[in-house]
């Protein structure tokens, strides 16, 4: 529908109602109603960025999209609301040019609104909180296993509060995605917070990966630079879960249809939560009533290749009565975020000449290059690899997690204690799956 307006302009020019030369080097985009009114369209931001790249002299877009358009510097934009205004703009564009300033109330770059949730709300769960901090510091995938009501969802929903603020370039990148998906609001056209996407377990593979006759972004793309949270992970369909394997490796996803193929970014943190069995209380045999076959079937819904892609696995135990009634607040998100940002700064300096910025994004030979260990740490990893029968993928993910733990302590080398902690987050899943 966004091509309505440029087609109308071409017809008017062919009928000599508009100067043909006036249409050269102009980008026109907008939906046209039967009454001549021009309606808002999706995907304005990426089109304006491309128009600027191609050297267009100015752009004509729907007036409702002007707040989004003003995010793009160094290009002149006319916002019009009717076909007659478009014609007037082409004849005399100067009177239609808006000031290239951000409207009042639009969030500033690098700032986000105060979150209503905070890690200080969580009592106990020291180990799970530590795993969340490591995951945020290195942009690692995290799987939490525990009984119902132990706080898995609470922890997951607070991970976005300890992630570093988005840079303005990242905000623009996210805004382009949400513009294409038609999810931007007129009052808040700039995405200035990291996404937190939590699809229901009944969602289809297409809703996760993206698709449609004209391919649109799915949940893995809408979670780009943020968190994709899968609560009750085994309840998701097998095909839906297997869709995640390729974007978790490539950090992008290719959607191919008869009419077009689109490559969408999908660089997200996968945070998953699950019960250890259908009733939720295994391996506490005093409370669990599931048969061995039922437990095996339930855990078997998570394939080994997908499990290998989880950098960290941690157990979230039942909270004691004393912890639940404690009035002492836990460590706040601001305190944890300070440590996470310090570790991220180390990684940004280390990977200044690479195409990525976090340990969780390391791939192939670069893992061995940047995850340097001392002799004791390497010996510990080698012994664990042989004893616990890790896959090659798990071996590299342990190294990446150990690199992040070392960064949190500002250590240049990975030492034995860093490797030992990283191994506990991988050896743990053997308790359930083997």
HELIX and SHEET records of a PDB file:
HELIX    1   1 UNK A    4  UNK A   14  1                                  11    
HELIX    2   2 UNK A   20  UNK A   23  5                                   4    
HELIX    3   3 UNK A   44  UNK A   54  1                                  11    
HELIX    4   4 UNK A   63  UNK A   65  5                                   3    
HELIX    5   5 UNK A   66  UNK A   69  1                                   4    
HELIX    6   6 UNK A   83  UNK A   91  1                                   9    
HELIX    7   7 UNK A   93  UNK A   96  5                                   4    
HELIX    8   8 UNK A  119  UNK A  121  5                                   3    
HELIX    9   9 UNK A  126  UNK A  138  1                                  13    
HELIX   10  10 UNK A  152  UNK A  158  1                                   7    
HELIX   11  11 UNK A  159  UNK A  162  5                                   4    
HELIX   12  12 UNK A  168  UNK A  180  1                                  13    
HELIX   13  13 UNK A  205  UNK A  209  1                                   5    
HELIX   14  14 UNK A  219  UNK A  222  1                                   4    
HELIX   15  15 UNK A  233  UNK A  235  5                                   3    
HELIX   16  16 UNK A  238  UNK A  242  1                                   5    
HELIX   17  17 UNK A  244  UNK A  250  1                                   7    
HELIX   18  18 UNK A  292  UNK A  299  1                                   8    
HELIX   19  19 UNK A  304  UNK A  308  1                                   5    
HELIX   20  20 UNK A  321  UNK A  325  1                                   5    
HELIX   21  21 UNK A  333  UNK A  350  1                                  18    
HELIX   22  22 UNK A  359  UNK A  361  5                                   3    
HELIX   23  23 UNK A  365  UNK A  370  1                                   6    
HELIX   24  24 UNK A  375  UNK A  388  1                                  14    
HELIX   25  25 UNK A  392  UNK A  408  1                                  17    
HELIX   26  26 UNK A  416  UNK A  433  1                                  18    
SHEET    1   A 3 UNK A  26  UNK A  28  0                                        
SHEET    2   A 3 UNK A  58  UNK A  62  1                                        
SHEET    3   A 3 UNK A  76  UNK A  80  1                                        
SHEET    1   B 2 UNK A  31  UNK A  32  0                                        
SHEET    2   B 2 UNK A  38  UNK A  39 -1                                        
SHEET    1   C 5 UNK A 196  UNK A 197  0                                        
SHEET    2   C 5 UNK A 227  UNK A 230  1                                        
SHEET    3   C 5 UNK A 269  UNK A 274  1                                        
SHEET    4   C 5 UNK A 142  UNK A 145  1                                        
SHEET    5   C 5 UNK A 312  UNK A 315  1                                        
SHEET    1   D 2 UNK A 210  UNK A 211  0                                        
SHEET    2   D 2 UNK A 216  UNK A 217 -1                                        
SHEET    1   E 2 UNK A 252  UNK A 256  0                                        
SHEET    2   E 2 UNK A 261  UNK A 265 -1                                        
END                                                                             
